Amino acid sequence: MSALQTLAADAVQLKGNLGSIGYGLAAIGPGVGVGIIFGNGTQALARQPEAAGLIRANQILGFVLCEALALIGLVMPFVYPYK
């Protein structure tokens, strides 16, 4: 097997792995977003405990939106597979 054929075979293997790496990198964004949401929500609850209901509702809404982005990123490789 020549060096070019070996390189081509390795490139075919690499294509399947790049999707996993890409999703792993894309999952960092929602992870950071969830951390910011709950960190700031905890600070807000400490400063104004009487607004706990409103703050908690906004935290849950932000969490759901961040996780929806992560789930969309997980589903997209199956919707648009590499050809």
Wavefront OBJ file of the C-alpha trace (Angstrom):
o trace
v 0.000 0.000 0.000
v 1.472 3.325 -0.998
v 1.728 6.321 1.289
v -1.013 8.117 -0.656
v -3.434 5.225 -0.266
v -2.683 5.031 3.456
v -3.297 8.760 3.810
v -6.597 8.478 1.903
v -7.716 5.572 4.110
v -6.881 7.570 7.245
v -8.818 10.561 5.917
v -11.932 8.389 5.475
v -11.656 7.247 9.100
v -11.160 10.813 10.276
v -14.423 12.059 8.738
v -16.524 10.014 11.147
v -14.575 11.260 14.145
v -14.770 14.952 13.253
v -18.516 15.010 13.902
v -17.942 13.804 17.454
v -15.225 16.361 18.047
v -17.393 19.101 16.563
v -20.325 18.255 18.816
v -18.036 18.117 21.824
v -16.794 21.615 21.060
v -20.325 22.829 20.360
v -21.510 21.523 23.743
v -19.147 23.929 25.513
v -21.408 26.889 24.656
v -24.570 25.611 26.328
v -22.492 24.400 29.274
v -21.069 27.866 29.813
v -24.528 29.378 29.310
v -26.077 27.169 31.982
v -23.268 28.055 34.387
v -23.793 31.768 33.827
v -27.566 31.444 34.219
v -27.444 29.630 37.538
v -24.496 31.669 38.853
v -26.261 34.949 38.226
v -29.552 33.511 39.451
v -27.951 32.540 42.746
v -26.540 36.033 43.145
v -29.939 37.542 42.377
v -31.646 35.296 44.934
v -29.095 36.309 47.558
v -29.712 40.003 46.866
v -33.514 39.880 46.575
v -35.001 36.795 48.229
v -38.527 38.197 47.872
v -38.283 37.871 44.065
v -37.468 34.147 44.239
v -40.451 33.043 42.123
v -39.695 35.365 39.219
v -35.954 34.699 39.321
v -36.455 30.930 39.419
v -38.892 31.063 36.492
v -36.400 33.040 34.424
v -33.615 30.617 35.378
v -35.632 27.638 34.205
v -36.549 29.378 30.941
v -32.896 30.218 30.240
v -31.834 26.672 31.117
v -34.401 25.190 28.734
v -33.273 27.431 25.872
v -29.601 26.564 26.414
v -30.312 22.848 26.549
v -32.483 23.080 23.430
v -29.455 24.402 21.548
v -27.389 21.475 22.799
v -30.044 18.980 21.707
v -30.315 20.598 18.280
v -26.553 20.215 17.942
v -26.855 16.558 18.872
v -29.623 15.857 16.328
v -28.216 17.773 13.335
v -25.606 15.148 12.334
v -28.432 12.614 12.041
v -30.669 14.965 10.052
v -27.901 16.020 7.644
v -25.453 13.108 7.537
v -22.112 13.435 5.778
v -22.239 11.988 2.265
l 1 2 3 4 5 6 7 8 9 10 11 12 13 14 15 16 17 18 19 20 21 22 23 24 25 26 27 28 29 30 31 32 33 34 35 36 37 38 39 40 41 42 43 44 45 46 47 48 49 50 51 52 53 54 55 56 57 58 59 60 61 62 63 64 65 66 67 68 69 70 71 72 73 74 75 76 77 78 79 80 81 82 83
